[in-house]
Amino acid sequence: MAYSETASRIMDIAERLARQGGYNAFSFREIANEIGIKSASVHYHFPTKDALGEALAERYTDRFIGALGQPDDAAAEDILRRYITACGIALKEDKLMCLCGMFGAEIEHLPVPVAGKTKGFFQQSLAWLTKAYMAKGETEEQAKNSAARMISTVEGAMILARALDDLTLFDAATADLV
């Protein structure tokens, strides 16, 4: 979905804050202050925080899955490395966690629309990785299990590296996944 320049700036700020501290880490007032607009202007673009959170999770999912490309357009090992690399870049270069990983950790407390989009991220990631593992010759059931392990390990590696302030732990934890 295309957003206006102001709506995109609102989303960029909200996403950065949410990737640093979760759903409750951003407020309309804080976003408005950072941009230099009135809080009512944020409400104009996103009537509620639920609407903003839903838009954030949807945009993040679209960008993340889109950046991965097709799960069958290269050697299986290269395709699987894409997933790890995408998460590693977010952590190492952007110094941010996976948005949907942050939201996933607090899914029971998220508004239903935000929780639904967060669930969608993991469903799409699982489906993408399952196709990649099937290209490696695994059965569908094996591939789905391997995909679940990949997501769990990568998300956990991000948490560990951030919690201990040691980015090398991400590489160590994900080194043997491919």
C-alpha positions as CSV (number, residue, x, y, z in Angstrom):
1,M,0.0,0.0,0.0
2,A,1.3,3.5,-0.8
3,Y,1.4,6.0,2.0
4,S,1.8,9.8,2.0
5,E,5.2,11.2,2.9
6,T,3.9,12.1,6.4
7,A,2.3,8.7,6.9
8,S,5.5,7.0,5.9
9,R,7.5,9.2,8.3
10,I,5.0,8.3,11.1
11,M,5.4,4.7,10.3
12,D,9.2,4.9,10.2
13,I,9.4,6.4,13.6
14,A,6.8,4.1,15.1
15,E,8.6,1.0,13.6
16,R,12.0,2.1,15.0
17,L,10.5,2.6,18.4
18,A,8.6,-0.7,18.3
19,R,11.6,-2.6,17.1
20,Q,13.5,-1.2,20.1
21,G,10.9,-1.8,22.8
22,G,7.7,-3.4,21.5
23,Y,4.2,-2.2,20.9
24,N,4.0,0.0,24.0
25,A,7.2,1.7,23.1
26,F,5.6,4.3,20.9
27,S,2.9,6.9,21.3
28,F,1.2,9.3,19.0
29,R,2.5,12.2,21.0
30,E,6.1,11.0,20.9
31,I,5.9,10.4,17.1
32,A,4.3,13.9,16.6
33,N,7.0,15.5,18.6
34,E,9.8,13.8,16.7
35,I,8.3,14.8,13.3
36,G,7.3,18.3,14.5
37,I,3.6,18.0,13.9
38,K,0.5,17.9,16.2
39,S,-0.7,14.6,17.6
40,A,-4.0,15.2,15.8
41,S,-2.0,15.0,12.5
42,V,-0.9,11.5,13.4
43,H,-4.5,10.6,14.2
44,Y,-5.5,11.9,10.8
45,H,-3.3,9.4,9.1
46,F,-3.9,6.6,11.6
47,P,-7.1,7.0,13.6
48,T,-6.0,4.6,16.3
49,K,-2.8,3.0,17.6
50,D,-4.3,-0.3,16.6
51,A,-4.5,1.0,13.0
52,L,-0.9,2.2,13.1
53,G,0.3,-1.1,14.6
54,E,-1.6,-3.1,12.0
55,A,-0.1,-1.0,9.2
56,L,3.4,-1.4,10.7
57,A,3.2,-5.2,10.8
58,E,1.7,-5.4,7.3
59,R,4.4,-3.1,5.8
60,Y,7.2,-4.9,7.7
61,T,6.0,-8.3,6.4
62,D,5.6,-7.1,2.9
63,R,9.1,-5.6,2.9
64,F,10.8,-8.5,4.6
65,I,9.2,-11.3,2.5
66,G,9.7,-9.2,-0.6
67,A,13.4,-8.7,0.1
68,L,13.9,-12.4,0.4
69,G,12.8,-13.0,-3.2
70,Q,11.5,-16.3,-4.4
71,P,12.3,-19.4,-2.3
72,D,13.3,-21.4,-5.4
73,D,15.4,-19.0,-7.5
74,A,18.8,-20.1,-6.4
75,A,20.6,-23.0,-4.7
76,A,18.7,-24.0,-1.5
77,E,21.6,-23.1,0.8
78,D,21.9,-19.6,-0.7
79,I,18.1,-19.2,-0.3
80,L,18.3,-20.2,3.4
81,R,21.2,-17.8,4.0
82,R,19.0,-15.0,2.7
83,Y,16.7,-15.4,5.7
84,I,19.6,-15.4,8.2
85,T,21.3,-12.5,6.4
86,A,18.1,-10.4,6.4
87,C,17.7,-10.8,10.1
88,G,21.4,-10.3,10.7
89,I,21.4,-7.0,8.8
90,A,18.5,-5.7,10.9
91,L,20.4,-6.5,14.1
92,K,23.9,-5.6,13.2
93,E,23.5,-2.6,10.9
94,D,20.2,-1.2,12.0
95,K,20.7,-2.2,15.7
96,L,17.0,-3.2,15.7
97,M,15.1,-6.4,16.4
98,C,12.6,-8.0,14.1
99,L,9.4,-6.0,14.4
100,C,7.2,-9.1,14.3
101,G,9.5,-10.9,16.7
102,M,9.0,-8.1,19.2
103,F,5.2,-8.1,18.6
104,G,5.2,-11.9,18.7
105,A,6.7,-11.9,22.2
106,E,3.7,-9.8,23.4
107,I,1.0,-11.2,21.1
108,E,-1.4,-12.0,23.9
109,H,-1.5,-8.3,24.8
110,L,-1.7,-6.9,21.2
111,P,-4.9,-5.6,19.7
112,V,-6.5,-8.2,17.5
113,P,-5.7,-6.5,14.1
114,V,-2.0,-6.2,15.1
115,A,-1.8,-9.7,16.4
116,G,-3.3,-11.0,13.2
117,K,-0.8,-9.2,11.0
118,T,2.0,-10.4,13.3
119,K,0.8,-14.0,13.0
120,G,0.7,-13.4,9.2
121,F,4.4,-12.5,9.2
122,F,5.3,-15.8,10.9
123,Q,2.9,-17.8,8.6
124,Q,4.5,-16.2,5.5
125,S,8.0,-16.8,6.8
126,L,7.2,-20.4,7.7
127,A,5.7,-21.0,4.2
128,W,8.7,-19.3,2.5
129,L,11.3,-21.3,4.4
130,T,9.3,-24.5,4.0
131,K,9.5,-24.1,0.2
132,A,13.2,-23.5,0.5
133,Y,13.7,-26.6,2.5
134,M,11.6,-28.6,0.1
135,A,13.9,-27.4,-2.7
136,K,16.7,-29.0,-0.6
137,G,14.9,-32.4,-0.9
138,E,13.0,-32.5,2.4
139,T,9.5,-33.8,2.6
140,E,6.8,-31.1,3.3
141,E,6.6,-32.2,7.0
142,Q,10.4,-32.2,7.4
143,A,10.7,-28.9,5.6
144,K,8.0,-27.3,7.9
145,N,9.9,-28.5,11.0
146,S,13.2,-27.3,9.6
147,A,11.6,-23.9,8.8
148,A,10.2,-23.7,12.4
149,R,13.7,-24.4,13.8
150,M,15.2,-21.8,11.5
151,I,12.8,-19.1,12.6
152,S,13.1,-20.0,16.3
153,T,16.9,-20.1,16.2
154,V,17.2,-16.8,14.2
155,E,14.7,-14.9,16.4
156,G,16.3,-16.4,19.6
157,A,19.8,-15.5,18.3
158,M,18.7,-11.9,17.8
159,I,17.4,-11.8,21.4
160,L,20.6,-13.4,22.8
161,A,22.9,-11.1,20.9
162,R,21.0,-8.0,21.9
163,A,20.5,-9.0,25.6
164,L,24.2,-9.7,26.0
165,D,25.3,-6.9,23.7
166,D,27.4,-9.3,21.7
167,L,26.5,-9.4,18.0
168,T,29.0,-12.3,17.4
169,L,26.5,-14.5,19.2
170,F,24.0,-14.1,16.4
171,D,26.6,-15.5,13.9
172,A,27.6,-18.3,16.3
173,A,24.0,-19.3,16.9
174,T,23.0,-19.3,13.2
175,A,26.3,-20.7,11.7
176,D,25.1,-24.3,11.4
177,L,21.6,-23.6,10.2
178,V,22.3,-24.0,6.5
